[in-house]
Amino acid sequence: MKTERYSREYGKKPGGGLLSLLLKILGTAILLLVAAVTLMIVVPQLKGYREAKAENEAMAPEIPGGSLIIYEKVIPEKVPEQAVIACLKEEKTEFRRVIENHLAREIFTVKADGYKGADEETVLYEEYQGKVKRSIPLVGNLLFIYGSPIGRLYAAGFALLGILSVLVGVSMKKRRQALWLAGLRDSRQEGKEKEDRKL
């Protein structure tokens, strides 16, 4: 009998087994990952910062391609030399290091750290979008998740997978423990019946 097997196999209340444990670990890891990415992307937006993905290696190694870049709107006159700024180049957001800020001419002289031998460029104040506050490697590749309805749907589905994994793991543990309790009750009942027959 299945309940008897569980009763004899365990001298104490069992856990959920290896598969149950793995499912709970997997589900928890998925949920933590979704939560971490959400915090890294959504919280800066709520604080008024802007975000963009480093599309190339122009500012490597400090800002490798694929990084999530968080920048803030600082008036151009207050941007210091050596700061990294976001600027509009050919309708795309690019990032460059400020070599000099020409207040009178209202332009920046900038350079791309990642391109060896690259010439200095100029960025008009009109093209300036903000001063970089921080960058997070690789996370920029996930920025599309919160930038489109289909991306948000994928994120929700991934979170749902994590929740289901945890629930299935917990359910397996409860079922295993229920079988153990049923087997224990059967064993006790059998023992009591044997004692009654002896009497």
C-alpha positions as CSV (number, residue, x, y, z in Angstrom):
1,M,0.0,0.0,0.0
2,K,1.4,3.4,-0.9
3,T,0.7,5.0,2.4
4,E,2.4,2.1,4.2
5,R,5.5,2.6,2.1
6,Y,5.7,6.2,3.0
7,S,5.2,5.3,6.7
8,R,8.0,2.7,6.8
9,E,10.4,4.8,4.6
10,Y,10.4,7.8,6.9
11,G,10.9,7.7,10.6
12,K,10.2,11.4,10.8
13,K,8.0,13.8,8.8
14,P,9.5,14.0,5.3
15,G,10.3,17.0,3.2
16,G,9.2,17.5,-0.4
17,G,11.9,15.5,-2.1
18,L,14.7,16.7,-4.4
19,L,12.4,17.6,-7.3
20,S,10.2,19.7,-5.0
21,L,13.3,21.5,-3.7
22,L,14.7,22.2,-7.2
23,L,11.3,23.6,-8.4
24,K,11.1,25.9,-5.4
25,I,14.7,27.1,-5.9
26,L,14.2,27.6,-9.7
27,G,10.9,29.5,-9.1
28,T,12.5,31.7,-6.4
29,A,15.5,32.5,-8.6
30,I,13.2,33.5,-11.5
31,L,11.1,35.7,-9.3
32,L,14.2,37.4,-7.8
33,L,15.6,37.9,-11.3
34,V,12.4,39.6,-12.6
35,A,12.2,41.7,-9.4
36,A,15.9,42.8,-9.7
37,V,15.5,43.8,-13.4
38,T,12.3,45.6,-12.7
39,L,13.9,47.6,-9.9
40,M,16.9,48.5,-11.9
41,I,14.8,49.8,-14.8
42,V,11.6,51.1,-13.3
43,V,12.9,52.8,-10.1
44,P,15.2,55.3,-11.9
45,Q,12.3,56.2,-14.2
46,L,10.1,56.9,-11.2
47,K,12.9,59.2,-9.8
48,G,12.9,61.3,-13.0
49,Y,16.1,59.8,-14.6
50,R,16.3,58.8,-18.2
51,E,17.6,55.5,-19.5
52,A,19.1,54.2,-22.7
53,K,21.1,51.2,-23.9
54,A,24.7,51.5,-25.0
55,E,24.4,50.3,-28.6
56,N,28.1,50.1,-29.3
57,E,31.5,50.1,-27.7
58,A,32.1,53.8,-28.0
59,M,32.6,54.3,-24.3
60,A,34.2,50.9,-23.5
61,P,35.7,49.7,-21.3
62,E,34.0,52.0,-18.8
63,I,30.6,51.5,-20.4
64,P,30.6,48.3,-22.5
65,G,28.0,47.7,-25.2
66,G,24.7,46.4,-23.9
67,S,24.9,48.4,-20.7
68,L,21.9,50.1,-19.2
69,I,22.9,53.8,-18.9
70,I,21.0,56.1,-16.5
71,Y,21.4,59.8,-17.1
72,E,19.9,63.0,-15.7
73,K,19.1,66.4,-17.2
74,V,21.8,68.8,-16.0
75,I,21.9,72.2,-17.6
76,P,24.8,72.1,-20.2
77,E,26.6,75.0,-18.7
78,K,27.2,73.0,-15.5
79,V,28.6,69.9,-17.2
80,P,32.3,69.5,-16.1
81,E,35.1,68.2,-18.3
82,Q,35.6,64.4,-18.3
83,A,31.9,63.8,-17.6
84,V,30.1,61.4,-19.9
85,I,27.1,62.8,-21.6
86,A,24.2,61.5,-23.7
87,C,23.7,63.3,-27.0
88,L,21.6,62.9,-30.1
89,K,23.6,61.7,-33.1
90,E,21.7,60.8,-36.3
91,E,18.5,60.4,-34.3
92,K,20.1,57.9,-31.9
93,T,21.3,58.4,-28.3
94,E,25.1,58.2,-28.2
95,F,27.5,58.7,-25.3
96,R,30.7,60.7,-25.3
97,R,33.2,62.0,-22.8
98,V,33.5,65.8,-22.5
99,I,36.9,67.1,-23.3
100,E,35.9,70.8,-23.1
101,N,32.7,72.7,-22.5
102,H,32.6,75.9,-24.6
103,L,30.1,78.0,-22.8
104,A,30.3,81.0,-25.2
105,R,29.9,78.8,-28.3
106,E,27.3,76.5,-26.7
107,I,29.1,73.4,-27.8
108,F,31.0,70.5,-26.2
109,T,34.2,69.0,-27.6
110,V,33.8,65.3,-26.9
111,K,35.5,62.0,-27.7
112,A,34.6,58.3,-27.7
113,D,36.9,56.4,-25.3
114,G,36.4,53.1,-27.0
115,Y,37.6,54.1,-30.4
116,K,41.3,54.3,-30.5
117,G,42.6,57.2,-32.6
118,A,39.1,58.6,-33.0
119,D,39.0,62.3,-33.7
120,E,37.4,64.7,-31.3
121,E,33.8,65.7,-32.1
122,T,31.6,68.5,-31.3
123,V,28.1,68.3,-29.7
124,L,25.8,71.2,-29.8
125,Y,23.9,72.1,-26.7
126,E,20.8,71.4,-28.7
127,E,22.0,67.8,-29.2
128,Y,22.8,67.3,-25.5
129,Q,20.4,65.1,-23.6
130,G,21.9,64.7,-20.1
131,K,24.8,63.8,-18.0
132,V,25.4,60.1,-17.2
133,K,24.9,59.2,-13.6
134,R,25.7,55.4,-13.7
135,S,25.8,52.4,-16.0
136,I,24.9,48.8,-15.4
137,P,26.6,46.2,-17.7
138,L,24.4,43.9,-19.7
139,V,21.1,45.1,-18.3
140,G,20.5,47.4,-21.2
141,N,19.8,44.3,-23.3
142,L,16.7,43.8,-21.2
143,L,15.5,47.4,-21.6
144,F,13.2,46.4,-24.4
145,I,11.2,44.3,-21.9
146,Y,9.6,47.4,-20.4
147,G,9.7,49.4,-23.6
148,S,7.0,47.5,-25.6
149,P,3.7,45.7,-24.8
150,I,5.1,42.3,-26.1
151,G,8.2,42.7,-23.9
152,R,6.1,43.4,-20.8
153,L,4.0,40.3,-21.7
154,Y,7.2,38.2,-21.8
155,A,8.2,39.6,-18.4
156,A,4.8,38.8,-16.9
157,G,5.0,35.3,-18.4
158,F,8.4,34.7,-17.0
159,A,7.2,35.8,-13.5
160,L,4.2,33.5,-13.8
161,L,6.5,30.6,-14.6
162,G,8.5,31.4,-11.4
163,I,5.3,31.5,-9.3
164,L,4.0,28.2,-10.8
165,S,7.3,26.5,-10.1
166,V,7.2,27.5,-6.5
167,L,3.5,26.5,-6.1
168,V,4.2,23.1,-7.7
169,G,7.2,22.5,-5.4
170,V,5.1,23.4,-2.3
171,S,2.2,21.2,-3.5
172,M,4.6,18.2,-4.0
173,K,5.9,18.7,-0.5
174,K,2.4,18.9,1.0
175,R,1.3,15.8,-0.9
176,R,4.4,13.8,0.2
177,Q,3.7,14.8,3.9
178,A,0.0,13.9,3.6
179,L,0.9,10.4,2.4
180,W,3.4,10.1,5.3
181,L,0.7,11.1,7.8
182,A,-1.8,8.7,6.2
183,G,0.7,5.9,6.4
184,L,1.5,6.7,10.0
185,R,-2.1,6.6,10.9
186,D,-2.5,3.3,9.1
187,S,0.5,1.8,10.9
188,R,-0.8,3.0,14.3
189,Q,-4.2,1.5,13.5
190,E,-2.7,-1.8,12.5
191,G,-0.6,-1.9,15.7
192,K,-3.7,-1.2,17.8
193,E,-5.6,-3.9,16.1
194,K,-2.8,-6.5,16.7
195,E,-2.7,-5.6,20.4
196,D,-6.5,-5.9,20.6
197,R,-6.4,-9.4,19.0
198,K,-3.7,-10.5,21.6
199,L,-6.0,-9.5,24.4
